[in-house]
Amino acid sequence: MSAPPPSALSSALAADRLGSASVASFALTAAAPLMVIGGVIVAGWANVQVIGFPLGILLIGAALALFTFGYVAMSRHIRNAGAFYSYISQGLGRPAGVAAALSAVLAYNLLQVGLYGIFGAAGSGLLGAMFNVSVEWWVLALVAWLFVTVLGLSRVEINSKLLLVVLVAELAIVLLYDIVFIANPADGGISFAAFSPDNLFIGGALGAVLTVTVTAFVGFEAPPVFAEESRDSRKTIALASFGGLAVMVFVYALTAWALTVATGPDNIVAQSQEHAAQADLMFVLAGEHLGAFFADAGNVLLVTSAFAAMLSYHNTVARYTFSLAREGVLPRSLARTGARSGAPVGASILQSVIGLAVIVVYAVAQLDPFTHLFFWLGMTGGFGVLLLLAGTSVAVVLYFAKDKRGESLWTRVIAPVLSALFLIWAVQQTVRDYGTMLGTGDDHAARWILPGLYLLVAVIGVIWALVLRGTNPALYAAIGKGVEGGKTEVASAAEAPKVGV
């Protein structure tokens, strides 16, 4: 297909629009604490049936901190909205990079569309409880989809300001809940059993816990995706990455542990199983100690945080798609940006179409929005990000082995090697325990089909990269190079090689 007219195709996103707090907002709201603990971790307790998720959070947090050193170092030398794709391309080679790119697009799409499930389910329950109004989950999901579609086409700083407002309100009420839960332990004494290795390293459960926990952190890796749109990106991306991760580890570990204190460690699994479908365990407990107002406020913020997270993921997946289209790996029509907004219009519209299709299919098939849409697709998206983290850790080592680029031994070798070893081990454990994570057992088809999607798209990516190498060497050579020094390293729209996809 031919490239679109130069006026409609941008080689770079709108520059210098985001500071550290704005970039961090995309990371922190993608991993919203109310949704993560009240939805993801509670569902994890219900399905996996082990206590030790708070310890799992600390382990994954430590591994991701190691990963972030090399990841941020790569962002200083490669500016590209498709961060995983670009880094793996330059570290492991272009075929691996294209495979990673398609895997990233799949993973973030699954994470984004899965959130329509928890938004619809939680919103429907909230309206029923507060106003005695019965609304189907998919109706609310469609309303959210419409707003995400409109905002996805808007200026990126408008999105970031909205996310910051939701984030501040959410963190305030989560910390209030934590104080109340710890001050009112179920068994009359504060227990640290949730941090005991005996409650985590249990056969058949460890991999499931790791994947659920990694999914809780998905979004921490978002800052380099917005490097092209950041002010002083070298400093901004580092501050947003490390600062965002530190906030996540602290809030997640504290809140998950506080919940076990409030229910009693021995009761957290049973309580989670009772409340998982409505994602309301935190709010029921808060209501017992703080009254209905604070419980309802938390419920409202759960719904708004789910919306903020789906908006954040929408922005992320649109930029990955844009990055691939800009370099000709995907159709160049997806690299169209708004003349005024600078937003990736073509890629954003594609993501909205995918979201609409999923909502319609799940509504028609009458599938459970929480389990089958939010949890299954969300966990599979998280598994995809885990694969990309492992691959990127290896890519960092190989990239800096060619040229140290002034980076320290810790940043370019020690930290990424340690993170790679842990993440590769976590991938192996996850594949082994995937059925446990889904709550289906090993005999269910979903146990193999869902993780197998990544093998399928990776094979397609490698084949497509090899086709490009043979048919369009110039385009192939530009894969993964992104933007350096404010200039794209691919041809301009007028000069871009024509490619059919």
Rosetta blueprint (number, residue, H / E / L):
1 M L
2 S L
3 A L
4 P L
5 P L
6 P H
7 S H
8 A H
9 L E
10 S L
11 S L
12 A L
13 L L
14 A L
15 A L
16 D L
17 R L
18 L E
19 G L
20 S H
21 A H
22 S H
23 V H
24 A H
25 S H
26 F H
27 A H
28 L H
29 T H
30 A H
31 A L
32 A L
33 P H
34 L H
35 M H
36 V H
37 I H
38 G H
39 G H
40 V H
41 I H
42 V H
43 A H
44 G H
45 W H
46 A H
47 N H
48 V H
49 Q L
50 V L
51 I L
52 G L
53 F H
54 P H
55 L H
56 G H
57 I H
58 L H
59 L H
60 I H
61 G H
62 A H
63 A H
64 L H
65 A H
66 L H
67 F H
68 T H
69 F H
70 G H
71 Y H
72 V H
73 A H
74 M H
75 S H
76 R H
77 H H
78 I L
79 R E
80 N L
81 A L
82 G L
83 A H
84 F H
85 Y H
86 S H
87 Y H
88 I H
89 S H
90 Q H
91 G H
92 L H
93 G L
94 R H
95 P H
96 A H
97 G H
98 V H
99 A H
100 A H
101 A H
102 L H
103 S H
104 A H
105 V H
106 L H
107 A H
108 Y H
109 N H
110 L H
111 L H
112 Q H
113 V H
114 G H
115 L H
116 Y H
117 G H
118 I H
119 F H
120 G H
121 A H
122 A H
123 G H
124 S H
125 G H
126 L H
127 L H
128 G H
129 A H
130 M H
131 F H
132 N L
133 V L
134 S L
135 V L
136 E L
137 W H
138 W H
139 V H
140 L H
141 A H
142 L H
143 V H
144 A H
145 W H
146 L H
147 F H
148 V H
149 T H
150 V H
151 L H
152 G H
153 L L
154 S L
155 R L
156 V H
157 E H
158 I H
159 N H
160 S H
161 K H
162 L H
163 L H
164 L H
165 V H
166 V H
167 L H
168 V H
169 A H
170 E H
171 L H
172 A H
173 I H
174 V H
175 L H
176 L H
177 Y H
178 D H
179 I H
180 V H
181 F H
182 I H
183 A H
184 N L
185 P L
186 A L
187 D L
188 G L
189 G L
190 I L
191 S L
192 F L
193 A H
194 A H
195 F H
196 S L
197 P H
198 D H
199 N H
200 L L
201 F L
202 I L
203 G L
204 G L
205 A L
206 L H
207 G H
208 A H
209 V H
210 L H
211 T H
212 V H
213 T H
214 V H
215 T H
216 A H
217 F H
218 V L
219 G L
220 F L
221 E L
222 A L
223 P H
224 P H
225 V H
226 F H
227 A H
228 E H
229 E H
230 S E
231 R L
232 D L
233 S H
234 R H
235 K H
236 T H
237 I H
238 A H
239 L H
240 A H
241 S H
242 F H
243 G H
244 G H
245 L H
246 A H
247 V H
248 M H
249 V H
250 F H
251 V H
252 Y H
253 A H
254 L H
255 T H
256 A H
257 W H
258 A H
259 L H
260 T H
261 V H
262 A H
263 T H
264 G L
265 P H
266 D H
267 N H
268 I H
269 V H
270 A H
271 Q H
272 S H
273 Q H
274 E H
275 H H
276 A L
277 A L
278 Q L
279 A L
280 D L
281 L H
282 M H
283 F H
284 V H
285 L H
286 A H
287 G H
288 E H
289 H H
290 L H
291 G L
292 A H
293 F H
294 F H
295 A H
296 D H
297 A H
298 G H
299 N H
300 V H
301 L H
302 L H
303 V H
304 T H
305 S H
306 A H
307 F H
308 A H
309 A H
310 M H
311 L H
312 S H
313 Y H
314 H H
315 N H
316 T H
317 V H
318 A H
319 R H
320 Y H
321 T H
322 F H
323 S H
324 L H
325 A H
326 R H
327 E L
328 G L
329 V L
330 L L
331 P L
332 R H
333 S H
334 L H
335 A H
336 R E
337 T L
338 G L
339 A L
340 R L
341 S L
342 G L
343 A L
344 P L
345 V H
346 G H
347 A H
348 S H
349 I H
350 L H
351 Q H
352 S H
353 V H
354 I H
355 G H
356 L H
357 A H
358 V H
359 I H
360 V H
361 V H
362 Y H
363 A H
364 V H
365 A H
366 Q L
367 L L
368 D L
369 P H
370 F H
371 T H
372 H H
373 L H
374 F H
375 F H
376 W H
377 L H
378 G H
379 M H
380 T H
381 G H
382 G H
383 F H
384 G H
385 V H
386 L H
387 L H
388 L H
389 L H
390 A H
391 G H
392 T H
393 S H
394 V H
395 A H
396 V H
397 V H
398 L H
399 Y H
400 F H
401 A H
402 K H
403 D L
404 K L
405 R L
406 G L
407 E L
408 S L
409 L H
410 W H
411 T H
412 R H
413 V H
414 I H
415 A H
416 P H
417 V H
418 L H
419 S H
420 A H
421 L H
422 F H
423 L H
424 I H
425 W H
426 A H
427 V H
428 Q H
429 Q H
430 T H
431 V H
432 R H
433 D L
434 Y H
435 G H
436 T H
437 M H
438 L H
439 G L
440 T L
441 G L
442 D L
443 D L
444 H L
445 A L
446 A H
447 R H
448 W H
449 I H
450 L H
451 P H
452 G H
453 L H
454 Y H
455 L H
456 L H
457 V H
458 A H
459 V H
460 I H
461 G H
462 V H
463 I H
464 W H
465 A H
466 L H
467 V H
468 L H
469 R H
470 G H
471 T H
472 N L
473 P H
474 A H
475 L H
476 Y H
477 A H
478 A L
479 I L
480 G L
481 K L
482 G L
483 V E
484 E E
485 G L
486 G L
487 K E
488 T E
489 E L
490 V L
491 A L
492 S L
493 A L
494 A L
495 E L
496 A L
497 P L
498 K L
499 V L
500 G L
501 V L
